[in-house]
Amino acid sequence: MKKILVTGGNKGIGLAIVQKILETENEAFVYMGSRSIDRGDASRNNLLKQNSSFKGRIEVLPLDVSNDHSVTEAFKIVDKRCRADGKKLYGIVNNAGVMMEDSALEDVLQVNVYGIYRVSNKFIPLMDEEKGRIVNITSAAGPSFVSTCSEKQKDFLVSSDISWESLESFMDKCIDLRKSGGDFSREGLGDGPCYGLSKAIANTLTLNMAKIYPKLKINACTPGFIETDMTRPMAKAWGKTPEEAGMKEPSFGTVAPVFLLFDDSVGHGDYYGSDALRSPIDRYRSPGTPPFTNKY
Ligand SMILES: NC(=O)c1ccc[n+]([C@@H]2O[C@H](COP(=O)([O-])OP(=O)(O)OC[C@H]3O[C@@H](n4cnc5c(N)ncnc54)[C@H](OP(=O)(O)O)[C@@H]3O)[C@@H](O)[C@H]2O)c1
């Protein structure tokens, strides 16, 4: 049995990943992380209506990734289950994310970066040390952001030697800069200094995690441009339908994450495009173009 935790599993890409995992692996069991039990239960019940073989293979796990207490309580539940059935956790999909370009940078970082750090560090002790996998759902907004940074900031954001402590002080500096109305471009920090910045840091964190846990397979990927509650307002603002805006349906967003969970050929500490091919973290790579082959 492969037990997999998917954060933010109650809707959008996370929900599609939950469904795809259960369809792909007959032996998979999913902890559907959801910060609202009601929304999680409703989504689980919908999945069960669609496919009766999912019965007994999904547990809704109350989990707010921005809250230490919530993560600890979720850990206690999964720990108890793992002790009871003697099974380790096979995978974590750090999918929960927010995109609020206008809101406080710290709120976005708390979910998109600290959420990954908090959940991974808490749950890694429950993981299968030899086979365990972590998939961080970041975004092409990360590499696109880095491509607009100064060479100095680029070097920082693509280094696999950056510690969590350095990343934290970098985030603190960015939060202070934002609060004081400072000029990000003067600091060599490029376009999209909220969501894009958070996803760039999440990619750097993936490099750092891969170094710390060499036996696990830890990678990041973008799901692609997918129609969800997060992106629908963008299409509306552009006066287009989601399809006209180039958005794909949520099942398309599962290709890279599910590949990273189960395929034998996946790397470690790498970032993948929505076509499940390796991509650089300092510039955008279009799906369909040759994969990135260097190592950071
Ligand atoms: N859609 C795209 O085109 C696209 C592109 C690149 C990357 N991504 C990334 O893909 C991931 C999923 O996004 P999506 O498009 O599916 O967005 P979505 O439909 O808005 O879903 C986001 C999910 O994250 C959850 N979430 C938000 N804050 C949370 C928190 N503090 N704790 C736990 N869960 C939390 C939400 O829960 P609630 O229901 O409680 O709000 C929801 O389940 C995100 O990391 C996003 O950045 C999306």
The ligand as an SDF file (V2000), in Angstrom:
LIG
                    3D

 48 52  0  0  0  0  0  0  0  0999 V2000
   -3.8050   26.7830  -11.6120 N   0  0  0  0  0  0  0  0  0  0  0  0
   -2.6400   27.0330  -12.2160 C   0  0  0  0  0  0  0  0  0  0  0  0
   -2.5780   27.4010  -13.4100 O   0  0  0  0  0  0  0  0  0  0  0  0
   -1.3590   26.8550  -11.4680 C   0  0  0  0  0  0  0  0  0  0  0  0
   -0.1730   27.0860  -12.1670 C   0  0  0  0  0  0  0  0  0  0  0  0
    1.0340   26.8840  -11.5090 C   0  0  0  0  0  0  0  0  0  0  0  0
    1.0490   26.4710  -10.1910 C   0  0  0  0  0  0  0  0  0  0  0  0
   -0.1240   26.2760   -9.5120 N   0  0  0  0  0  0  0  0  0  0  0  0
   -0.0440   25.8100   -8.1360 C   0  0  0  0  0  0  0  0  0  0  0  0
   -0.8410   24.6520   -7.9920 O   0  0  0  0  0  0  0  0  0  0  0  0
   -1.2910   24.5430   -6.6350 C   0  0  0  0  0  0  0  0  0  0  0  0
   -2.7960   24.3380   -6.6130 C   0  0  0  0  0  0  0  0  0  0  0  0
   -3.4080   25.5000   -7.1490 O   0  0  0  0  0  0  0  0  0  0  0  0
   -4.8600   25.4990   -7.7950 P   0  0  0  0  0  0  0  0  0  0  0  0
   -4.7620   26.1790   -9.0800 O   0  0  0  0  0  0  0  0  0  0  0  0
   -5.4730   24.1580   -7.6930 O   0  0  0  0  0  0  0  0  0  0  0  0
   -5.5750   26.5280   -6.8100 O   0  0  0  0  0  0  0  0  0  0  0  0
   -6.9570   26.4450   -5.9990 P   0  0  0  0  0  0  0  0  0  0  0  0
   -8.0180   25.8490   -6.8220 O   0  0  0  0  0  0  0  0  0  0  0  0
   -7.1250   27.8070   -5.4320 O   0  0  0  0  0  0  0  0  0  0  0  0
   -6.5990   25.4060   -4.8240 O   0  0  0  0  0  0  0  0  0  0  0  0
   -5.6870   25.7430   -3.8280 C   0  0  0  0  0  0  0  0  0  0  0  0
   -5.7570   24.6900   -2.7550 C   0  0  0  0  0  0  0  0  0  0  0  0
   -4.8360   25.0610   -1.7240 O   0  0  0  0  0  0  0  0  0  0  0  0
   -5.5560   25.1180   -0.4960 C   0  0  0  0  0  0  0  0  0  0  0  0
   -4.9710   26.0230    0.4560 N   0  0  0  0  0  0  0  0  0  0  0  0
   -4.7860   27.3650    0.3640 C   0  0  0  0  0  0  0  0  0  0  0  0
   -4.2400   27.8370    1.4980 N   0  0  0  0  0  0  0  0  0  0  0  0
   -4.0690   26.7600    2.3140 C   0  0  0  0  0  0  0  0  0  0  0  0
   -3.5650   26.5940    3.6120 C   0  0  0  0  0  0  0  0  0  0  0  0
   -3.1260   27.6290    4.3480 N   0  0  0  0  0  0  0  0  0  0  0  0
   -3.5330   25.3370    4.1360 N   0  0  0  0  0  0  0  0  0  0  0  0
   -3.9840   24.2970    3.4270 C   0  0  0  0  0  0  0  0  0  0  0  0
   -4.5110   24.3900    2.2050 N   0  0  0  0  0  0  0  0  0  0  0  0
   -4.5410   25.6200    1.6550 C   0  0  0  0  0  0  0  0  0  0  0  0
   -6.9660   25.4990   -0.8810 C   0  0  0  0  0  0  0  0  0  0  0  0
   -7.8570   25.1870    0.1680 O   0  0  0  0  0  0  0  0  0  0  0  0
   -9.2710   25.9730    0.3820 P   0  0  0  0  0  0  0  0  0  0  0  0
  -10.2800   25.2590   -0.4740 O   0  0  0  0  0  0  0  0  0  0  0  0
   -9.5060   25.8360    1.8300 O   0  0  0  0  0  0  0  0  0  0  0  0
   -9.0470   27.3920   -0.0580 O   0  0  0  0  0  0  0  0  0  0  0  0
   -7.1370   24.6040   -2.1030 C   0  0  0  0  0  0  0  0  0  0  0  0
   -7.3930   23.2800   -1.7030 O   0  0  0  0  0  0  0  0  0  0  0  0
   -0.8470   25.8350   -5.9570 C   0  0  0  0  0  0  0  0  0  0  0  0
    0.3470   25.6060   -5.2480 O   0  0  0  0  0  0  0  0  0  0  0  0
   -0.6050   26.7770   -7.1160 C   0  0  0  0  0  0  0  0  0  0  0  0
    0.2930   27.7980   -6.8100 O   0  0  0  0  0  0  0  0  0  0  0  0
   -1.3220   26.4560  -10.1330 C   0  0  0  0  0  0  0  0  0  0  0  0
  1  2  1  0
  2  3  2  0
  2  4  1  0
  4  5  1  0
  4 48  2  0
  5  6  2  0
  6  7  1  0
  7  8  2  0
  8  9  1  0
  8 48  1  0
  9 10  1  0
  9 46  1  0
 10 11  1  0
 11 12  1  0
 11 44  1  0
 12 13  1  0
 13 14  1  0
 14 15  2  0
 14 16  1  0
 14 17  1  0
 17 18  1  0
 18 19  2  0
 18 20  1  0
 18 21  1  0
 21 22  1  0
 22 23  1  0
 23 24  1  0
 23 42  1  0
 24 25  1  0
 25 26  1  0
 25 36  1  0
 26 27  1  0
 26 35  1  0
 27 28  2  0
 28 29  1  0
 29 30  1  0
 29 35  2  0
 30 31  1  0
 30 32  2  0
 32 33  1  0
 33 34  2  0
 34 35  1  0
 36 37  1  0
 36 42  1  0
 37 38  1  0
 38 39  2  0
 38 40  1  0
 38 41  1  0
 42 43  1  0
 44 45  1  0
 44 46  1  0
 46 47  1  0
M  CHG  2   8   1  16  -1
M  END
$$$$
